[in-house]
């Protein structure tokens, strides 16, 4: 490769910082209304914004949520998308589905608890199991990665899938990315590639690492900057993401 070509490749940004792939509103985990979030996105100079409020079996507000975003679209040039963040709750990738998926442009898949035979376990509970020797670190890693891959596969059957804050659960448990076997990382990357899933690079959760982002890009996986903003002032504001 010529020096000019090398310089061009190195100068090419990995992420579009004018698009925020994951924000929350007062419908669920956030504080502000859809309109307030859109105004914040405009101040941040964004051209695209995806709403991805957390939804589950009791979330009956999705139709109103979608209508609110579509009304906001009539008042802005920013491209607005409607998604929902849905949690993986079983080892086979089963998700905590809301009652109605109609009107969603995408499903953002997250893993915040480790699926075990007794039910999903919080990071604190998993740390206790590790300390007691009830589970092994290698098994926790494999279970988390496998559940993530299967969850993305399930979501992709219903709508374009996005993977939210990948491996953040392991980080919370105290397991670093360099402890994950290369074949498991390859499995995760390949699972996203074959399902055409977008991987969110989370400002709030500071994950995935630059190394994993590069592996995803090398495999042809789309990656997107995601603030995971709970407050309008956080929308489209990058520190961790910008360092990548």
C-alpha atoms as a printed R data frame, in Angstrom:
    type eleno elety resid chain resno       x       y      z
1   ATOM     1    CA   UNK     A     1   0.000   0.000  0.000
2   ATOM     2    CA   UNK     A     2   1.357   3.441 -0.921
3   ATOM     3    CA   UNK     A     3   2.110   6.018  1.725
4   ATOM     4    CA   UNK     A     4  -0.716   8.185  0.385
5   ATOM     5    CA   UNK     A     5  -3.195   5.299  0.552
6   ATOM     6    CA   UNK     A     6  -2.057   4.383  4.071
7   ATOM     7    CA   UNK     A     7  -2.508   7.971  5.220
8   ATOM     8    CA   UNK     A     8  -5.985   8.105  3.674
9   ATOM     9    CA   UNK     A     9  -7.042   4.904  5.412
10  ATOM    10    CA   UNK     A    10  -5.681   6.061  8.763
11  ATOM    11    CA   UNK     A    11  -7.477   9.395  8.366
12  ATOM    12    CA   UNK     A    12 -10.835   7.770  7.637
13  ATOM    13    CA   UNK     A    13 -13.023   8.012 10.762
14  ATOM    14    CA   UNK     A    14 -14.426   4.741 12.082
15  ATOM    15    CA   UNK     A    15 -17.624   6.390 13.282
16  ATOM    16    CA   UNK     A    16 -19.994   9.066 12.038
17  ATOM    17    CA   UNK     A    17 -20.097  11.545 14.912
18  ATOM    18    CA   UNK     A    18 -23.029  13.382 13.306
19  ATOM    19    CA   UNK     A    19 -25.341  10.436 14.062
20  ATOM    20    CA   UNK     A    20 -26.387   9.250 17.526
21  ATOM    21    CA   UNK     A    21 -27.662   5.665 17.429
22  ATOM    22    CA   UNK     A    22 -29.139   5.371 20.934
23  ATOM    23    CA   UNK     A    23 -30.920   7.950 23.065
24  ATOM    24    CA   UNK     A    24 -33.578   7.701 25.768
25  ATOM    25    CA   UNK     A    25 -36.625   9.830 26.575
26  ATOM    26    CA   UNK     A    26 -39.139  10.251 29.361
27  ATOM    27    CA   UNK     A    27 -41.119   7.347 27.911
28  ATOM    28    CA   UNK     A    28 -38.714   5.008 29.717
29  ATOM    29    CA   UNK     A    29 -35.171   5.404 31.047
30  ATOM    30    CA   UNK     A    30 -34.670   9.062 30.153
31  ATOM    31    CA   UNK     A    31 -35.872  12.357 31.571
32  ATOM    32    CA   UNK     A    32 -36.743  14.580 28.616
33  ATOM    33    CA   UNK     A    33 -39.438  14.588 25.952
34  ATOM    34    CA   UNK     A    34 -38.869  13.592 22.341
35  ATOM    35    CA   UNK     A    35 -39.054  17.238 21.279
36  ATOM    36    CA   UNK     A    36 -36.457  18.363 23.818
37  ATOM    37    CA   UNK     A    37 -34.098  15.570 22.726
38  ATOM    38    CA   UNK     A    38 -34.484  16.561 19.066
39  ATOM    39    CA   UNK     A    39 -33.659  20.185 19.888
40  ATOM    40    CA   UNK     A    40 -30.533  19.012 21.733
41  ATOM    41    CA   UNK     A    41 -29.535  16.912 18.717
42  ATOM    42    CA   UNK     A    42 -29.919  19.993 16.524
43  ATOM    43    CA   UNK     A    43 -27.673  22.021 18.850
44  ATOM    44    CA   UNK     A    44 -25.098  19.224 18.706
45  ATOM    45    CA   UNK     A    45 -25.078  19.372 14.910
46  ATOM    46    CA   UNK     A    46 -26.461  15.887 14.384
47  ATOM    47    CA   UNK     A    47 -27.947  14.738 11.103
48  ATOM    48    CA   UNK     A    48 -29.436  11.443 12.360
49  ATOM    49    CA   UNK     A    49 -30.872  10.289 15.680
50  ATOM    50    CA   UNK     A    50 -32.261   6.955 16.881
51  ATOM    51    CA   UNK     A    51 -34.608   6.780 19.844
52  ATOM    52    CA   UNK     A    52 -34.076   3.500 21.704
53  ATOM    53    CA   UNK     A    53 -36.021   3.561 24.942
54  ATOM    54    CA   UNK     A    54 -35.996   0.440 27.092
55  ATOM    55    CA   UNK     A    55 -39.057  -1.724 26.504
56  ATOM    56    CA   UNK     A    56 -40.353  -4.985 27.926
57  ATOM    57    CA   UNK     A    57 -43.509  -7.054 28.459
58  ATOM    58    CA   UNK     A    58 -45.231  -4.235 30.361
59  ATOM    59    CA   UNK     A    59 -44.410  -1.507 27.828
60  ATOM    60    CA   UNK     A    60 -47.785  -0.495 26.420
61  ATOM    61    CA   UNK     A    61 -46.536   2.947 25.371
62  ATOM    62    CA   UNK     A    62 -44.673   1.970 22.188
63  ATOM    63    CA   UNK     A    63 -47.412   3.151 19.757
64  ATOM    64    CA   UNK     A    64 -47.544   6.594 21.422
65  ATOM    65    CA   UNK     A    65 -43.745   6.673 21.481
66  ATOM    66    CA   UNK     A    66 -43.534   6.013 17.748
67  ATOM    67    CA   UNK     A    67 -46.223   8.595 17.016
68  ATOM    68    CA   UNK     A    68 -44.319  11.175 19.043
69  ATOM    69    CA   UNK     A    69 -41.120  10.590 17.071
70  ATOM    70    CA   UNK     A    70 -42.969  10.732 13.756
71  ATOM    71    CA   UNK     A    71 -44.589  14.042 14.720
72  ATOM    72    CA   UNK     A    72 -41.166  15.397 15.632
73  ATOM    73    CA   UNK     A    73 -39.859  14.335 12.221
74  ATOM    74    CA   UNK     A    74 -42.242  16.820 10.602
75  ATOM    75    CA   UNK     A    75 -40.491  19.667 12.411
76  ATOM    76    CA   UNK     A    76 -36.820  18.800 11.819
77  ATOM    77    CA   UNK     A    77 -34.382  17.941  9.040
78  ATOM    78    CA   UNK     A    78 -32.618  15.460 11.325
79  ATOM    79    CA   UNK     A    79 -33.333  11.886 10.270
80  ATOM    80    CA   UNK     A    80 -35.222  10.316 13.175
81  ATOM    81    CA   UNK     A    81 -35.588   6.563 13.726
82  ATOM    82    CA   UNK     A    82 -37.700   4.625 16.231
83  ATOM    83    CA   UNK     A    83 -36.095   1.666 18.003
84  ATOM    84    CA   UNK     A    84 -36.541  -0.086 21.337
85  ATOM    85    CA   UNK     A    85 -33.886  -1.488 23.646
86  ATOM    86    CA   UNK     A    86 -34.922  -5.018 24.584
87  ATOM    87    CA   UNK     A    87 -33.048  -7.193 27.069
88  ATOM    88    CA   UNK     A    88 -31.843 -10.760 26.606
89  ATOM    89    CA   UNK     A    89 -33.248 -12.858 29.444
90  ATOM    90    CA   UNK     A    90 -32.388 -16.470 28.547
91  ATOM    91    CA   UNK     A    91 -29.285 -18.341 27.467
92  ATOM    92    CA   UNK     A    92 -30.935 -19.197 24.148
93  ATOM    93    CA   UNK     A    93 -31.180 -15.489 23.361
94  ATOM    94    CA   UNK     A    94 -34.863 -15.085 24.186
95  ATOM    95    CA   UNK     A    95 -35.737 -11.437 24.665
96  ATOM    96    CA   UNK     A    96 -38.105  -9.657 27.057
97  ATOM    97    CA   UNK     A    97 -40.428  -8.824 24.192
98  ATOM    98    CA   UNK     A    98 -42.910  -5.952 24.489
99  ATOM    99    CA   UNK     A    99 -46.506  -6.731 23.487
100 ATOM   100    CA   UNK     A   100 -46.255  -4.917 20.140
101 ATOM   101    CA   UNK     A   101 -43.238  -4.506 17.838
102 ATOM   102    CA   UNK     A   102 -45.188  -2.602 15.201
103 ATOM   103    CA   UNK     A   103 -43.687   0.651 13.983
104 ATOM   104    CA   UNK     A   104 -40.107  -0.066 15.066
105 ATOM   105    CA   UNK     A   105 -37.305   0.738 12.649
106 ATOM   106    CA   UNK     A   106 -34.830  -1.360 14.660
107 ATOM   107    CA   UNK     A   107 -34.399  -3.466 17.797
108 ATOM   108    CA   UNK     A   108 -31.470  -2.636 20.062
109 ATOM   109    CA   UNK     A   109 -30.440  -5.765 21.960
110 ATOM   110    CA   UNK     A   110 -28.833  -5.507 25.401
111 ATOM   111    CA   UNK     A   111 -27.503  -7.929 28.007
112 ATOM   112    CA   UNK     A   112 -27.495  -6.485 31.511
113 ATOM   113    CA   UNK     A   113 -27.956  -9.713 33.510
114 ATOM   114    CA   UNK     A   114 -26.339 -13.111 32.994
115 ATOM   115    CA   UNK     A   115 -28.853 -15.808 31.991
116 ATOM   116    CA   UNK     A   116 -28.472 -18.725 34.414
117 ATOM   117    CA   UNK     A   117 -30.612 -21.788 35.059
118 ATOM   118    CA   UNK     A   118 -32.116 -20.082 38.123
119 ATOM   119    CA   UNK     A   119 -32.856 -16.917 36.132
120 ATOM   120    CA   UNK     A   120 -30.998 -13.777 35.064
121 ATOM   121    CA   UNK     A   121 -28.301 -12.720 37.549
122 ATOM   122    CA   UNK     A   122 -27.107  -9.166 38.145
123 ATOM   123    CA   UNK     A   123 -23.385  -8.340 37.934
124 ATOM   124    CA   UNK     A   124 -23.230  -8.210 41.735
125 ATOM   125    CA   UNK     A   125 -24.818 -11.644 42.013
126 ATOM   126    CA   UNK     A   126 -22.417 -13.085 39.440
127 ATOM   127    CA   UNK     A   127 -19.446 -11.655 41.319
128 ATOM   128    CA   UNK     A   128 -20.724 -13.418 44.428
129 ATOM   129    CA   UNK     A   129 -21.042 -16.715 42.549
130 ATOM   130    CA   UNK     A   130 -17.506 -16.346 41.229
131 ATOM   131    CA   UNK     A   131 -16.168 -15.592 44.703
132 ATOM   132    CA   UNK     A   132 -17.944 -18.665 46.076
133 ATOM   133    CA   UNK     A   133 -16.591 -20.842 43.279
134 ATOM   134    CA   UNK     A   134 -20.116 -21.707 42.148
135 ATOM   135    CA   UNK     A   135 -19.357 -20.665 38.567
136 ATOM   136    CA   UNK     A   136 -16.125 -20.366 36.597
137 ATOM   137    CA   UNK     A   137 -14.955 -17.206 34.846
138 ATOM   138    CA   UNK     A   138 -14.605 -19.054 31.555
139 ATOM   139    CA   UNK     A   139 -18.201 -20.288 31.786
140 ATOM   140    CA   UNK     A   140 -19.489 -16.795 32.583
141 ATOM   141    CA   UNK     A   141 -17.669 -15.385 29.555
142 ATOM   142    CA   UNK     A   142 -18.896 -18.088 27.200
143 ATOM   143    CA   UNK     A   143 -22.474 -17.846 28.451
144 ATOM   144    CA   UNK     A   144 -22.539 -14.064 28.072
145 ATOM   145    CA   UNK     A   145 -21.114 -14.092 24.550
146 ATOM   146    CA   UNK     A   146 -23.333 -16.955 23.384
147 ATOM   147    CA   UNK     A   147 -26.487 -15.352 24.794
148 ATOM   148    CA   UNK     A   148 -25.560 -12.092 23.081
149 ATOM   149    CA   UNK     A   149 -25.072 -13.741 19.695
150 ATOM   150    CA   UNK     A   150 -28.327 -15.659 19.980
151 ATOM   151    CA   UNK     A   151 -30.193 -12.566 21.120
152 ATOM   152    CA   UNK     A   152 -29.037 -10.624 18.072
153 ATOM   153    CA   UNK     A   153 -30.083 -13.535 15.856
154 ATOM   154    CA   UNK     A   154 -33.586 -13.552 17.381
155 ATOM   155    CA   UNK     A   155 -34.017  -9.793 17.095
156 ATOM   156    CA   UNK     A   156 -32.938  -9.820 13.449
157 ATOM   157    CA   UNK     A   157 -35.924 -12.022 12.588
158 ATOM   158    CA   UNK     A   158 -38.309  -9.168 13.393
159 ATOM   159    CA   UNK     A   159 -36.475  -5.945 12.550
160 ATOM   160    CA   UNK     A   160 -32.975  -4.664 11.767
161 ATOM   161    CA   UNK     A   161 -30.917  -5.536 14.835
162 ATOM   162    CA   UNK     A   162 -28.500  -3.399 16.793
163 ATOM   163    CA   UNK     A   163 -26.223  -4.591 19.567
164 ATOM   164    CA   UNK     A   164 -26.183  -2.172 22.477
165 ATOM   165    CA   UNK     A   165 -23.108  -1.769 24.739
166 ATOM   166    CA   UNK     A   166 -21.504  -5.136 23.805
167 ATOM   167    CA   UNK     A   167 -19.651  -6.936 26.621
168 ATOM   168    CA   UNK     A   168 -20.600  -4.259 29.166
169 ATOM   169    CA   UNK     A   169 -22.019  -6.959 31.446
170 ATOM   170    CA   UNK     A   170 -18.637  -8.665 31.614
171 ATOM   171    CA   UNK     A   171 -16.986  -5.322 32.362
172 ATOM   172    CA   UNK     A   172 -19.384  -4.800 35.269
173 ATOM   173    CA   UNK     A   173 -18.633  -8.267 36.592
174 ATOM   174    CA   UNK     A   174 -14.932  -7.437 36.499
175 ATOM   175    CA   UNK     A   175 -13.934  -9.452 33.439
176 ATOM   176    CA   UNK     A   176 -11.725  -7.555 31.013
177 ATOM   177    CA   UNK     A   177 -11.958  -7.952 27.265
178 ATOM   178    CA   UNK     A   178  -8.429  -9.415 27.122
179 ATOM   179    CA   UNK     A   179  -9.712 -12.370 29.173
180 ATOM   180    CA   UNK     A   180 -12.109 -13.342 26.379
181 ATOM   181    CA   UNK     A   181 -10.783 -16.073 24.095
182 ATOM   182    CA   UNK     A   182 -10.177 -14.981 20.516
183 ATOM   183    CA   UNK     A   183 -12.602 -17.590 19.180
184 ATOM   184    CA   UNK     A   184 -15.419 -16.122 21.280
185 ATOM   185    CA   UNK     A   185 -14.710 -12.616 20.012
186 ATOM   186    CA   UNK     A   186 -14.713 -14.014 16.487
187 ATOM   187    CA   UNK     A   187 -18.039 -15.707 17.238
188 ATOM   188    CA   UNK     A   188 -19.478 -12.378 18.389
189 ATOM   189    CA   UNK     A   189 -18.190 -10.522 15.340
190 ATOM   190    CA   UNK     A   190 -19.436 -13.218 12.969
191 ATOM   191    CA   UNK     A   191 -22.839 -13.291 14.667
192 ATOM   192    CA   UNK     A   192 -23.219  -9.577 13.996
193 ATOM   193    CA   UNK     A   193 -21.967  -9.915 10.428
194 ATOM   194    CA   UNK     A   194 -24.312 -12.693  9.323
195 ATOM   195    CA   UNK     A   195 -27.355 -10.953 10.815
196 ATOM   196    CA   UNK     A   196 -26.335  -7.577  9.352
197 ATOM   197    CA   UNK     A   197 -26.551  -6.156 12.860
198 ATOM   198    CA   UNK     A   198 -25.184  -2.732 13.692
199 ATOM   199    CA   UNK     A   199 -22.948  -2.558 16.750
200 ATOM   200    CA   UNK     A   200 -23.339   0.517 18.925
201 ATOM   201    CA   UNK     A   201 -20.200   2.108 20.351
202 ATOM   202    CA   UNK     A   202 -21.479   3.438 23.655
203 ATOM   203    CA   UNK     A   203 -20.303   6.726 25.092
204 ATOM   204    CA   UNK     A   204 -22.022   6.088 28.429
205 ATOM   205    CA   UNK     A   205 -20.712   2.534 28.823
206 ATOM   206    CA   UNK     A   206 -17.321   3.056 27.106
207 ATOM   207    CA   UNK     A   207 -17.645  -0.142 25.138
208 ATOM   208    CA   UNK     A   208 -16.607  -1.854 22.904
209 ATOM   209    CA   UNK     A   209 -12.867  -1.262 22.861
210 ATOM   210    CA   UNK     A   210 -11.045   0.233 19.894
211 ATOM   211    CA   UNK     A   211  -9.595  -3.199 19.154
212 ATOM   212    CA   UNK     A   212 -13.006  -4.845 18.953
213 ATOM   213    CA   UNK     A   213 -14.351  -1.972 16.862
214 ATOM   214    CA   UNK     A   214 -11.523  -2.537 14.399
215 ATOM   215    CA   UNK     A   215 -12.290  -6.267 14.254
216 ATOM   216    CA   UNK     A   216 -15.930  -5.500 13.554
217 ATOM   217    CA   UNK     A   217 -15.051  -3.062 10.789
218 ATOM   218    CA   UNK     A   218 -12.559  -5.473  9.238
219 ATOM   219    CA   UNK     A   219 -15.355  -8.067  9.096
220 ATOM   220    CA   UNK     A   220 -17.683  -5.624  7.363
221 ATOM   221    CA   UNK     A   221 -19.917  -4.994 10.395
222 ATOM   222    CA   UNK     A   222 -21.499  -1.542 10.653
223 ATOM   223    CA   UNK     A   223 -20.653   0.375 13.832
224 ATOM   224    CA   UNK     A   224 -22.454   3.483 15.076
225 ATOM   225    CA   UNK     A   225 -21.755   6.089 17.720
226 ATOM   226    CA   UNK     A   226 -24.299   5.871 20.541
227 ATOM   227    CA   UNK     A   227 -24.482   8.285 23.447
228 ATOM   228    CA   UNK     A   228 -27.004   6.142 25.392
229 ATOM   229    CA   UNK     A   229 -28.103   9.544 26.691
230 ATOM   230    CA   UNK     A   230 -30.573   9.729 29.559
231 ATOM   231    CA   UNK     A   231 -30.547  13.542 29.456
232 ATOM   232    CA   UNK     A   232 -30.868  15.822 26.455
233 ATOM   233    CA   UNK     A   233 -27.570  17.548 27.270
234 ATOM   234    CA   UNK     A   234 -25.755  14.240 26.666
235 ATOM   235    CA   UNK     A   235 -27.082  13.725 23.136
236 ATOM   236    CA   UNK     A   236 -24.365  13.734 20.483
237 ATOM   237    CA   UNK     A   237 -21.647  14.654 22.974
238 ATOM   238    CA   UNK     A   238 -18.554  12.507 22.493
239 ATOM   239    CA   UNK     A   239 -15.460  11.885 24.575
240 ATOM   240    CA   UNK     A   240 -14.802   8.132 24.667
241 ATOM   241    CA   UNK     A   241 -16.260   7.655 21.201
242 ATOM   242    CA   UNK     A   242 -14.196  10.517 19.792
243 ATOM   243    CA   UNK     A   243 -10.967   8.901 21.002
244 ATOM   244    CA   UNK     A   244 -11.670   5.917 18.747
